[in-house]
């Protein structure tokens, strides 16, 4: 059953990606399919985690990487493992087929903008006009 879920999800997503690359499928259709597969997989993983224990469920809610770990290692549903592996495989394939619209690329751009905005805020905070107290000149040494 694991391979069936893997082949179904990977085949659907990679087929849609290839269609996007060839211009036969709209990007919005692929994005909706990816969101649907991730949503169903995440909800089933969360259900299984809360079924096992409440701390595991909350760890999955608060830490998305733990959700992936839990689905791959701790959950007893083998089809869930196959679906998660296929979804993880779709990320580099997405970057290969549609680099400018890939989820990984958009995440990198967002993080870079956040870092640059923080750098600008730090630079503005250190500007001379914003200093609370101007340093007094030192007396000359004898």
Rosetta blueprint (number, residue, H / E / L):
1 X L
2 X H
3 X H
4 X H
5 X H
6 X H
7 X H
8 X H
9 X H
10 X H
11 X H
12 X H
13 X H
14 X H
15 X H
16 X H
17 X H
18 X H
19 X H
20 X H
21 X H
22 X H
23 X L
24 X L
25 X L
26 X L
27 X H
28 X H
29 X H
30 X H
31 X H
32 X H
33 X H
34 X H
35 X H
36 X H
37 X H
38 X H
39 X H
40 X H
41 X H
42 X H
43 X H
44 X H
45 X H
46 X H
47 X H
48 X H
49 X H
50 X H
51 X H
52 X H
53 X L
54 X H
55 X H
56 X H
57 X H
58 X H
59 X H
60 X H
61 X H
62 X H
63 X L
64 X H
65 X H
66 X H
67 X H
68 X H
69 X H
70 X H
71 X H
72 X H
73 X H
74 X H
75 X L
76 X L
77 X L
78 X H
79 X H
80 X H
81 X H
82 X H
83 X H
84 X H
85 X H
86 X H
87 X H
88 X H
89 X H
90 X H
91 X H
92 X H
93 X H
94 X H
95 X H
96 X H
97 X H
98 X L
99 X H
100 X H
101 X H
102 X L
103 X H
104 X H
105 X H
106 X H
107 X H
108 X H
109 X H
110 X H
111 X H
112 X H
113 X H
114 X H
115 X H
116 X H
117 X H
118 X H
119 X H
120 X H
121 X H
122 X H
123 X H
124 X H
125 X H
126 X L
127 X L
128 X H
129 X H
130 X H
131 X L
132 X L
133 X L
134 X L
135 X L
136 X L
137 X L
138 X L
139 X L
140 X L
141 X L
142 X L
